[in-house]
Amino acid sequence: MSFQDIKGQVKAIDILKGYIAESRLAGAYLFCGAEGIGKKLAAKEVAKALNCSSSDFLLCEGCPSCLKIEKNQHPDLHIISAEESEIKIESIRQLQREIAFKPYEGKKKIFIIDDAHKMNKESQGALLKILEEPPKDSVIVLITDRPKLLFKTIISRCKTVKFLPLLRQELQEVLKKEHGLDKTQAHFLAYFSEGRLGRALRLKDTDIMREKNSLIDRFCIRAKPNIDDLAAMDKPEIRDCLNILASWYRDAYLLKAGLDHSEVINFDRKNELLSLVENSDFAELDEALNAITGSVLYLEKNINVKLMLHNLGAQLWRG
Ligand SMILES: [Zn+2]
């Protein structure tokens, strides 16, 4: 793993390389951007760059320090993540204790706070105190896809580096060339994961193609789908299923609006999509898509899921 392996983040990586080359890394960074696009990998590369024992980090082929960081075994690398969906004050207090020490064997200590928005208010308050006077031999990297949940005062004390999703075409190529996926699967994953390599890779080892096509068969092609099948699943599964159903109607809607055929998510079922487009008007497709995406949002709330799904079924298949 190296900076070159983080795909599609040329701009963010260039900024970081610039900071490292000029040794002007700030005390604290905020890496923001969608989940699964390489923020954490980049943070670990920064940790390596700051502690690498070869004369030029970019040419390092795996010095002991870089190898330890790669395996999360370096004593100066600290990764803080949520326990039970929250980063609690105790984790930040521990950071506060550790940051006061000199590095054990490296040149700089790195603290990576993953999903930093999961810090509760108490934790954010404690972190803010640390950021007011960060020790010179430490770098703190906050990683988040929801910077709005962080105190403004925290954000203003960090240098923000933005990470953007890959272009779908780029991701499709990466999935084909470097992960050996066939064209159909690479296309679906690149589009379905919206350019997020991490998400595409998580899905690649599941039976996603078969599952998504079975869902489309059962809920989009068949005349009378059985909603109870869906209602019997747990929430994360229902969310995945609804996202797949949404992709189907999004495709149809955009095809109707004149989207190029190669840009649809479910390209492998283009002909069935075209027939749906032929037989539906804009309003129907729009309504179906809104009903599904609305249900995904409701799913986050504490509601009667079964009732909601039956409602959705009634909206989608009342004909
Ligand atoms: Zn190295």
Residues whose N, C-alpha, C, O or C-beta is under 5 A from the ligand:
A	BS01	ZN	C52 S53 S54 C60 G62 C63 C66
